[in-house]
Structures are given as structure tokens and as C-alpha cells.
Amino acid sequence: MKVSTKDKIIESAVMLFNQKGFSGTSVREIAKSADVNVAHISYYFKGKGGLMEHLVSEFYEGYNKTLETAAGNISFQSTQEQLLQLVFDILSYQHNNRQLTRFVYREVTIDSTLIREIMSTYLMKEKYIFQLIIEEGEKQREHLTLPLPHFILQLKSLLMMPYLQPQYISEVLYMQPHEPYFYKMYFEEIKIWIRSVFRTGDMRSQISAVQ
């Protein structure tokens, strides 16, 4: 199957941005790697900034589709099962797009107008879906035992860490984050954590019993 000019640019940009950083990569280097004319980058993306915006938006569009699918299953699964399915789907999505994931997660640590827009659209929607799942669980007496913001913070840290620090994982811990077995084993550890932060039943009775 023939790769389109646009896709060749995207593939080369992701590779170079990961190797040299966004600021350290020139449009000419991207064009050379993709074996296209520099003018093609301007035509498709309006320059390097537009290319980065496309990559970040493309990543979060796919990411949010994963979240929306989970939100659509609220009536059919327990809170814990729904969260576990969501986590597995996110890990699968990140693994299947690991180079793009690594680039995007590094970029969202930098304060910029683009990243602020990402926060106010995609990531606020992510928070809303997590909150919706937890609130529905409360109605079914599945109680989160830590504050929601702390839960989201810890969960996000677990999900992002392998892509923010792949060298640490491979060179210090001697694990291979690029292998499919890694995220499947990693999921099993996250499952244990999620199980540990929920209590089922009447929360008031549990508190009284402790007192």
C-alpha cells in the first residue's frame, strides 16, 4: 500500500521530534527524512507549528474516542470493571501509537497556548468522563476511598510514566516498554491498585465500624 505524502511527513516528524525535540528539528530535516519537498509541509500543515498542532490533536482525538466508548458502557458494567476496561484500552491505544504518545506527553508538560487549549478541551473532557464513572459508582455503592483529584492524578501518572521515561525503564529497570507483554503485565499491576482504592457497600456503616 502506497504511503501518502502527508503520512510520510507525519511519520518522519514524529520520529525526529522524539530524537531531537521539537525545537531542535527543522522543517528541512523533516522534508529530507520524508523524501518530500519542503513546500509540502507548508501545504498540508502551514509549517512546523501547524504540524505539531495536528499531531497533538490527532493523538487526543483517538484518545477521547477510547474514553467515550467507556462512558457509553456505564449502565452495563460496575465502576471497577469499567475503569479496568478503560485503562486497558488506553494502554493499548498508547502502545499502538507509542512514538506519538511519547512526543505528545512530553509536549503537554510545556506551557504554551496550544497546550492550554488542549487542557481546556480534551483533558477537561477526560476529567469529566472519569468523574462521571466515579459518580455512577457511588450510586451503586462503589465508593472511591481517596479524593477524586488525587485518584485522577495517580492514575494519570501510572498511565503516562512508561512514555515519559522509556529510557529509565529499559536502561535501569531492564524492562522493554515497547513490547506488547509490557503493557499487559503493567495493566495487571494497575488493576491491583484500582481494586485497592474502592470499597463496596454502605460507606456510613463502614465508617461506624472503624470508629
MINU-449901 format. One record per residue (C-alpha): chain; x, y, z. Coordinates in pm, 1 decimal. Example, Ala and Ser with C-alpha at 12.3 -4.5 7.8 and 13.67 -1.06 7.14 Angstrom:
REM residues 2
node chaine = A&X = 1230.0&Y = -450.0&Z = 780.0
node chaine = A&X = 1367.0&Y = -106.0&Z = 714.0
***
This chain:
REM residues 211
node chaine = A&X = 0.0&Y = 0.0&Z = 0.0
node chaine = A&X = 142.7&Y = 333.6&Z = -106.6
node chaine = A&X = 203.8&Y = 581.4&Z = 177.4
node chaine = A&X = 67.3&Y = 929.0&Z = 110.4
node chaine = A&X = 291.2&Y = 1235.5&Z = 118.3
node chaine = A&X = 104.2&Y = 1365.0&Z = 422.0
node chaine = A&X = 153.5&Y = 1039.5&Z = 612.2
node chaine = A&X = 524.2&Y = 1031.0&Z = 524.9
node chaine = A&X = 562.8&Y = 1380.4&Z = 671.0
node chaine = A&X = 378.6&Y = 1279.5&Z = 988.2
node chaine = A&X = 586.2&Y = 963.2&Z = 1032.6
node chaine = A&X = 915.2&Y = 1148.1&Z = 984.3
node chaine = A&X = 811.0&Y = 1435.0&Z = 1210.5
node chaine = A&X = 719.4&Y = 1204.8&Z = 1498.1
node chaine = A&X = 1049.6&Y = 1018.2&Z = 1465.7
node chaine = A&X = 1260.8&Y = 1336.1&Z = 1453.6
node chaine = A&X = 1067.5&Y = 1517.5&Z = 1726.3
node chaine = A&X = 1134.6&Y = 1221.4&Z = 1954.9
node chaine = A&X = 1501.3&Y = 1206.3&Z = 1863.0
node chaine = A&X = 1588.2&Y = 1577.0&Z = 1856.7
node chaine = A&X = 1296.5&Y = 1753.6&Z = 2021.2
node chaine = A&X = 1051.3&Y = 1988.0&Z = 1854.1
node chaine = A&X = 1276.5&Y = 2294.3&Z = 1878.3
node chaine = A&X = 1580.9&Y = 2100.2&Z = 1760.9
node chaine = A&X = 1414.2&Y = 1974.5&Z = 1443.2
node chaine = A&X = 1394.9&Y = 2186.7&Z = 1129.4
node chaine = A&X = 1136.6&Y = 2173.2&Z = 853.4
node chaine = A&X = 1412.2&Y = 2086.0&Z = 608.0
node chaine = A&X = 1515.3&Y = 1784.5&Z = 817.6
node chaine = A&X = 1156.5&Y = 1660.8&Z = 821.8
node chaine = A&X = 1125.4&Y = 1706.2&Z = 446.1
node chaine = A&X = 1454.8&Y = 1526.3&Z = 383.7
node chaine = A&X = 1361.1&Y = 1234.0&Z = 606.7
node chaine = A&X = 1018.3&Y = 1204.9&Z = 442.8
node chaine = A&X = 1171.8&Y = 1246.3&Z = 94.8
node chaine = A&X = 931.3&Y = 1527.2&Z = 9.0
node chaine = A&X = 959.3&Y = 1892.4&Z = -87.1
node chaine = A&X = 962.1&Y = 2148.7&Z = 196.6
node chaine = A&X = 664.1&Y = 2313.4&Z = 29.0
node chaine = A&X = 454.8&Y = 2005.3&Z = 104.1
node chaine = A&X = 483.4&Y = 2073.6&Z = 478.6
node chaine = A&X = 355.1&Y = 2426.1&Z = 428.8
node chaine = A&X = 77.2&Y = 2298.7&Z = 203.3
node chaine = A&X = -52.9&Y = 2034.3&Z = 444.4
node chaine = A&X = 27.6&Y = 2188.1&Z = 782.6
node chaine = A&X = 113.6&Y = 2557.6&Z = 738.2
node chaine = A&X = 460.1&Y = 2494.8&Z = 881.7
node chaine = A&X = 619.1&Y = 2315.8&Z = 1176.9
node chaine = A&X = 384.5&Y = 2468.2&Z = 1435.8
node chaine = A&X = 81.1&Y = 2351.5&Z = 1243.4
node chaine = A&X = 235.2&Y = 2007.0&Z = 1212.4
node chaine = A&X = 276.3&Y = 1982.7&Z = 1589.9
node chaine = A&X = -81.1&Y = 2100.1&Z = 1642.9
node chaine = A&X = -202.1&Y = 1831.6&Z = 1402.2
node chaine = A&X = -7.4&Y = 1559.2&Z = 1584.9
node chaine = A&X = -130.2&Y = 1659.2&Z = 1929.9
node chaine = A&X = -491.2&Y = 1692.0&Z = 1813.7
node chaine = A&X = -475.1&Y = 1361.3&Z = 1624.5
node chaine = A&X = -349.2&Y = 1184.1&Z = 1936.5
node chaine = A&X = -618.3&Y = 1324.7&Z = 2164.5
node chaine = A&X = -896.8&Y = 1267.4&Z = 1913.9
node chaine = A&X = -815.7&Y = 896.3&Z = 1922.8
node chaine = A&X = -763.2&Y = 905.1&Z = 2298.7
node chaine = A&X = -1100.5&Y = 1065.5&Z = 2362.3
node chaine = A&X = -1279.1&Y = 813.7&Z = 2141.6
node chaine = A&X = -1147.1&Y = 548.5&Z = 2379.5
node chaine = A&X = -1286.3&Y = 742.3&Z = 2676.1
node chaine = A&X = -1622.6&Y = 799.3&Z = 2508.6
node chaine = A&X = -1662.2&Y = 427.7&Z = 2440.8
node chaine = A&X = -1613.2&Y = 359.0&Z = 2811.1
node chaine = A&X = -1863.2&Y = 628.9&Z = 2907.9
node chaine = A&X = -2118.9&Y = 463.7&Z = 2682.8
node chaine = A&X = -2094.5&Y = 142.1&Z = 2885.3
node chaine = A&X = -2180.6&Y = 297.1&Z = 3222.9
node chaine = A&X = -2510.4&Y = 111.8&Z = 3251.7
node chaine = A&X = -2361.5&Y = -227.1&Z = 3171.4
node chaine = A&X = -2053.7&Y = -258.4&Z = 3395.3
node chaine = A&X = -1955.0&Y = -199.6&Z = 3756.0
node chaine = A&X = -1738.2&Y = 105.4&Z = 3819.6
node chaine = A&X = -1426.9&Y = -101.8&Z = 3878.6
node chaine = A&X = -1481.8&Y = -315.8&Z = 3569.0
node chaine = A&X = -1547.0&Y = -7.2&Z = 3362.0
node chaine = A&X = -1231.3&Y = 163.5&Z = 3486.7
node chaine = A&X = -1026.7&Y = -150.3&Z = 3425.8
node chaine = A&X = -1155.5&Y = -178.9&Z = 3069.9
node chaine = A&X = -1084.6&Y = 189.3&Z = 3015.9
node chaine = A&X = -729.4&Y = 157.0&Z = 3149.3
node chaine = A&X = -660.6&Y = -146.2&Z = 2931.0
node chaine = A&X = -795.8&Y = 33.2&Z = 2623.3
node chaine = A&X = -584.6&Y = 341.4&Z = 2699.4
node chaine = A&X = -271.0&Y = 130.0&Z = 2745.9
node chaine = A&X = -345.2&Y = -48.3&Z = 2417.8
node chaine = A&X = -400.4&Y = 281.3&Z = 2235.8
node chaine = A&X = -79.6&Y = 427.0&Z = 2375.2
node chaine = A&X = 120.3&Y = 116.7&Z = 2286.5
node chaine = A&X = -13.3&Y = 109.8&Z = 1930.7
node chaine = A&X = 83.3&Y = 477.4&Z = 1894.6
node chaine = A&X = 384.1&Y = 474.8&Z = 2127.8
node chaine = A&X = 608.8&Y = 717.2&Z = 1935.5
node chaine = A&X = 328.7&Y = 970.8&Z = 1901.2
node chaine = A&X = 229.7&Y = 913.7&Z = 2264.9
node chaine = A&X = 582.1&Y = 983.1&Z = 2383.5
node chaine = A&X = 604.2&Y = 1305.5&Z = 2185.0
node chaine = A&X = 263.8&Y = 1433.8&Z = 2296.7
node chaine = A&X = 316.5&Y = 1355.7&Z = 2664.6
node chaine = A&X = 644.3&Y = 1543.6&Z = 2662.4
node chaine = A&X = 483.3&Y = 1842.1&Z = 2491.1
node chaine = A&X = 195.1&Y = 1871.1&Z = 2737.9
node chaine = A&X = 449.4&Y = 1937.5&Z = 3015.2
node chaine = A&X = 540.7&Y = 2265.8&Z = 2841.7
node chaine = A&X = 326.8&Y = 2575.4&Z = 2897.9
node chaine = A&X = 208.3&Y = 2713.7&Z = 2563.8
node chaine = A&X = -107.2&Y = 2847.0&Z = 2402.3
node chaine = A&X = -161.9&Y = 2516.2&Z = 2221.5
node chaine = A&X = -126.2&Y = 2310.5&Z = 2538.8
node chaine = A&X = -365.0&Y = 2540.5&Z = 2726.5
node chaine = A&X = -620.1&Y = 2478.3&Z = 2452.7
node chaine = A&X = -561.8&Y = 2103.5&Z = 2484.7
node chaine = A&X = -617.5&Y = 2128.3&Z = 2860.1
node chaine = A&X = -943.3&Y = 2319.9&Z = 2819.3
node chaine = A&X = -1086.3&Y = 2080.7&Z = 2560.5
node chaine = A&X = -955.1&Y = 1725.6&Z = 2552.1
node chaine = A&X = -822.9&Y = 1693.8&Z = 2907.1
node chaine = A&X = -1121.3&Y = 1861.4&Z = 3072.1
node chaine = A&X = -1336.6&Y = 1610.8&Z = 2885.5
node chaine = A&X = -1117.5&Y = 1330.3&Z = 3017.6
node chaine = A&X = -1170.1&Y = 1458.5&Z = 3373.6
node chaine = A&X = -1545.3&Y = 1478.1&Z = 3314.5
node chaine = A&X = -1561.3&Y = 1114.7&Z = 3198.5
node chaine = A&X = -1356.5&Y = 989.8&Z = 3495.4
node chaine = A&X = -1580.8&Y = 1189.0&Z = 3727.7
node chaine = A&X = -1894.2&Y = 1053.6&Z = 3558.6
node chaine = A&X = -1778.5&Y = 694.2&Z = 3605.5
node chaine = A&X = -1697.0&Y = 752.1&Z = 3974.3
node chaine = A&X = -2027.9&Y = 929.5&Z = 4044.1
node chaine = A&X = -2225.2&Y = 648.1&Z = 3883.2
node chaine = A&X = -2031.5&Y = 405.6&Z = 4100.7
node chaine = A&X = -2130.9&Y = 597.0&Z = 4413.6
node chaine = A&X = -2495.4&Y = 536.9&Z = 4323.9
node chaine = A&X = -2418.6&Y = 164.5&Z = 4308.1
node chaine = A&X = -2234.8&Y = 181.7&Z = 4643.6
node chaine = A&X = -1890.7&Y = 150.5&Z = 4489.6
node chaine = A&X = -1703.6&Y = 414.1&Z = 4687.5
node chaine = A&X = -1369.1&Y = 568.3&Z = 4598.0
node chaine = A&X = -1161.6&Y = 589.1&Z = 4916.7
node chaine = A&X = -948.6&Y = 888.5&Z = 4817.6
node chaine = A&X = -1040.8&Y = 1231.0&Z = 4676.1
node chaine = A&X = -1126.2&Y = 1224.0&Z = 4305.6
node chaine = A&X = -848.3&Y = 1470.9&Z = 4203.9
node chaine = A&X = -591.2&Y = 1252.6&Z = 4383.0
node chaine = A&X = -725.8&Y = 941.0&Z = 4213.7
node chaine = A&X = -704.8&Y = 1104.4&Z = 3868.2
node chaine = A&X = -355.2&Y = 1235.6&Z = 3942.2
node chaine = A&X = -227.3&Y = 893.3&Z = 4045.4
node chaine = A&X = -398.9&Y = 716.0&Z = 3757.4
node chaine = A&X = -263.2&Y = 964.1&Z = 3502.1
node chaine = A&X = 85.4&Y = 922.4&Z = 3646.9
node chaine = A&X = 64.7&Y = 545.5&Z = 3607.6
node chaine = A&X = -61.1&Y = 572.8&Z = 3251.1
node chaine = A&X = 194.1&Y = 832.6&Z = 3136.5
node chaine = A&X = 511.6&Y = 719.0&Z = 3312.4
node chaine = A&X = 620.7&Y = 447.4&Z = 3063.5
node chaine = A&X = 612.2&Y = 702.9&Z = 2779.8
node chaine = A&X = 777.2&Y = 989.6&Z = 2964.8
node chaine = A&X = 1066.6&Y = 771.4&Z = 3087.4
node chaine = A&X = 1119.6&Y = 483.1&Z = 2840.9
node chaine = A&X = 1499.0&Y = 501.8&Z = 2875.6
node chaine = A&X = 1477.2&Y = 468.9&Z = 3252.8
node chaine = A&X = 1252.9&Y = 165.2&Z = 3218.3
node chaine = A&X = 1481.3&Y = -5.9&Z = 2968.1
node chaine = A&X = 1827.9&Y = 102.3&Z = 3090.0
node chaine = A&X = 1774.4&Y = 98.3&Z = 3468.0
node chaine = A&X = 1488.7&Y = -145.9&Z = 3523.8
node chaine = A&X = 1582.2&Y = -370.5&Z = 3228.8
node chaine = A&X = 1224.9&Y = -388.7&Z = 3102.6
node chaine = A&X = 1111.6&Y = -345.1&Z = 2743.4
node chaine = A&X = 824.5&Y = -91.8&Z = 2728.2
node chaine = A&X = 795.8&Y = -128.5&Z = 2350.6
node chaine = A&X = 697.3&Y = -495.7&Z = 2380.0
node chaine = A&X = 324.1&Y = -587.7&Z = 2396.1
node chaine = A&X = 378.1&Y = -805.5&Z = 2703.2
node chaine = A&X = 497.0&Y = -499.3&Z = 2899.0
node chaine = A&X = 171.1&Y = -307.3&Z = 2893.5
node chaine = A&X = -32.0&Y = -623.8&Z = 2953.4
node chaine = A&X = 172.4&Y = -705.1&Z = 3265.1
node chaine = A&X = 167.4&Y = -339.5&Z = 3366.3
node chaine = A&X = -211.1&Y = -344.2&Z = 3341.2
node chaine = A&X = -226.5&Y = -627.0&Z = 3594.9
node chaine = A&X = -40.5&Y = -410.3&Z = 3846.0
node chaine = A&X = -269.5&Y = -112.9&Z = 3784.4
node chaine = A&X = -565.2&Y = -347.8&Z = 3832.9
node chaine = A&X = -443.1&Y = -430.7&Z = 4184.8
node chaine = A&X = -417.6&Y = -59.8&Z = 4265.7
node chaine = A&X = -767.1&Y = 21.0&Z = 4132.7
node chaine = A&X = -916.1&Y = -268.1&Z = 4332.3
node chaine = A&X = -747.0&Y = -130.4&Z = 4644.8
node chaine = A&X = -894.8&Y = 220.5&Z = 4625.1
node chaine = A&X = -1260.1&Y = 113.3&Z = 4620.5
node chaine = A&X = -1493.1&Y = -6.7&Z = 4891.9
node chaine = A&X = -1828.0&Y = -167.7&Z = 4819.3
node chaine = A&X = -2139.0&Y = -125.2&Z = 5033.9
node chaine = A&X = -2277.2&Y = 134.8&Z = 5274.0
node chaine = A&X = -1993.6&Y = 378.8&Z = 5339.3
node chaine = A&X = -2151.8&Y = 513.6&Z = 5658.5
node chaine = A&X = -2170.5&Y = 164.1&Z = 5808.0
node chaine = A&X = -1806.7&Y = 103.6&Z = 5720.3
node chaine = A&X = -1701.5&Y = 430.6&Z = 5886.5
node chaine = A&X = -1901.0&Y = 344.5&Z = 6200.2
node chaine = A&X = -1740.1&Y = 1.7&Z = 6213.5
node chaine = A&X = -1392.4&Y = 155.7&Z = 6200.1
node chaine = A&X = -1476.6&Y = 402.7&Z = 6476.2
***
